[in-house]
Amino acid sequence: MNRTTRRSTRRLRKQLTSRDAPPFMLVVNDRHSGELLEAVGRLLFRYRSELAPIALGLWTGLAGIILHATHPGAWPWILLGSLVASGAVLKGWLLRRLDRVEERVYAAATTSAAGGWLASATALGVSRLPLPWLLLTGTAAAGVPWWTHRRRRARVTVDRTIRAWPEVAESIGLMGSQIVSATVDAWGWRARVSLRRGQTVADAVSRVPAIESGLGTRRGAVRVTPDETRADRFALRVLARDPHAEPVVWTGPSAVSICDPIELGVYEDASPVRVSFLRRHALIGGIAGSGKSGVLNVILANLAACPDVVLWGIDLKGGMELRPWAACLDRLATTAQEAADLLRDGVGVLDGRAGALSHRGLRVWEPSTLEPALVIVVDEYAELAEEAQDALGYADSIARRGRAVAVTLLAATQRPTQQAMGKKAVRSQMDVRLCLRVRERRDVDLVLGQGMLAAGWAAHALDAPGKFLLSAPEANTPQHARAYLITDAEVSATAGRYGPTRTPLDALSQSATQPPEDPGEDADVIDAELVEAADEVTAEAGPETALLQALNDAPLDGRSVADLMRVTGMGRTWVYGRLQEYAAAGRVVQVSRGRWRSRRERGTEATMTG
Ligand SMILES: Nc1ncnc2c1ncn2[C@@H]1O[C@H](COP(=O)(O)OP(=O)(O)OP(=O)(O)O)[C@@H](O)[C@H]1O
């Protein structure tokens, strides 16, 4: 109480107690009593949900008094009506929005209990013992589940928030915005908010901490995502609890082909995070300990289960991260030189396939078990830039030209700066970007691309390992996700399970990784006549006809690739390209490693023509 108030209180007291003071009169101020009633009314309305069980008890009691006085014989009908209503609620014909069994059972039990009491009170009178006590204890018993029910409480919170939104919006700088619709879900509630003309979703994104403060939520509870259909709307999600508070257990590979999307984890609404890695390069970024290796493990565990993929790995941390997958990796490079060789061979495969595709008149390599995709996994790409500069040129080439021929990169790094990625275009070629927690806000744009932070991709606010944001053609909103957690034991079990049955690289791609060599080295001793005849054919009809003839004339144990190179005068990749094409068409068979002949059926010689 301040000094002025104290002084006026003293004066008032003096006036009231002095002898010449006017007689004290209690004046009922109508205006104030009206305000009081209004305030009580407002309070009752505000807490109407909490007061519902008490109101129901009071109405039932009142109905009992009236019915006993007017229709005491109606009790059988009341009983029957309440039983029918309970059955209808249980069946879901009444109160349809109660979509859970527990909720329907509660509503049915309350209806039949209230009906039973009302029937008894109608017949016997409300005051007949133990009816008053039953009404009191019944109201309390029905009230407990009601008051503690999470969904009801959440619904009430949403209701109040919608009403308070104009005030909140004004104080957080989104004046004029309105909540258009709101729903309660398992973890909190979500709403669609319309913005005042001229405001954008970027304004809402930049005010997320203010929205959290305005709504009185915990930090990190609010998500703002653009509405794809309207620039003047956004989706607001408030998470009362963090759905990703606990690690998400991995349940096994979700893909059996590189053409299938891979399930990486779950979004906050419990829907799975699925993304395709077919003909796409991928970048995984995040600080140390954010869970990059964990995400790589999920991807590798899925790709290991796909027989139409060959996996190569580069791990310049001495193989620490990728060695557990060694059984499933066709190649693993752990030194700078090995990494450069591996990427150079990757470019070789790419070129070999590109040549074969152009010969077949096709544009893309369709992965199959005979002609698998090649995925090159690079753990900590920055090490590559530091230690194996030569390798960066090859990586760049693969990033730019590898998609069509299904030779792709999957790179993980802490900060994909220009320096860490090499001064090449690798980062800009990454179609799938997965951002775990980053240290600085600007790192969001480094991993996900320019402008993503401003668009609401707040990866700097992710607060646990394995939490991530995914940007891919099929994931274009900043939805928070958590990757499955694969334990070390699961990694070794998965590698052990799929390792022995991994598909080898196709012969054409293999040949493209080998240095050009003299075909004479492993050539068979073939008669001079054949070579001479082949030379003639080659000169007249071209190398393909010579190849077909040599395959037709091949002995039962086939002809070596070196011979085929000699008779056609063409390189290894060209020969393998044709052989693979004929093999896919069922026209030639690989008799043993590196030996081929045309297919012969039922002992007859099936000759091939071009
Ligand atoms: N999806 C996940 N769910 C829960 N915990 C996880 C998840 N992924 C990783 N972790 C935890 O975080 C720790 C660090 O993960 P991880 O080694 O994958 O991080 P990293 O980013 O690869 O780190 P570094 O850059 O140092 O290699 C792990 O030991 C694991 O306990």
The ligand as a Gaussian input file, in Angstrom:
#p B3LYP/6-31G(d) Opt

LIG

0 1
 N       19.090000     -41.736000     -33.933000
 C       19.642000     -41.653000     -32.727000
 N       18.858000     -41.737000     -31.637000
 C       19.397000     -41.643000     -30.399000
 N       20.712000     -41.474000     -30.152000
 C       21.539000     -41.387000     -31.199000
 C       21.057000     -41.463000     -32.539000
 N       22.105000     -41.341000     -33.373000
 C       23.195000     -41.187000     -32.587000
 N       22.857000     -41.213000     -31.288000
 C       23.758000     -41.099000     -30.128000
 O       24.666000     -40.044000     -30.360000
 C       25.999000     -40.505000     -30.266000
 C       26.836000     -39.873000     -31.365000
 O       26.345000     -40.349000     -32.606000
 P       27.257000     -40.449000     -33.919000
 O       28.544000     -41.127000     -33.610000
 O       26.409000     -41.036000     -34.970000
 O       27.540000     -38.923000     -34.192000
 P       28.444000     -38.310000     -35.329000
 O       27.739000     -37.089000     -35.782000
 O       28.745000     -39.332000     -36.361000
 O       29.739000     -37.936000     -34.525000
 P       31.223000     -37.786000     -35.132000
 O       31.175000     -36.661000     -36.102000
 O       32.024000     -37.495000     -33.914000
 O       31.530000     -39.111000     -35.762000
 C       25.937000     -42.012000     -30.376000
 O       26.842000     -42.602000     -29.492000
 C       24.533000     -42.391000     -30.010000
 O       24.474000     -42.798000     -28.655000

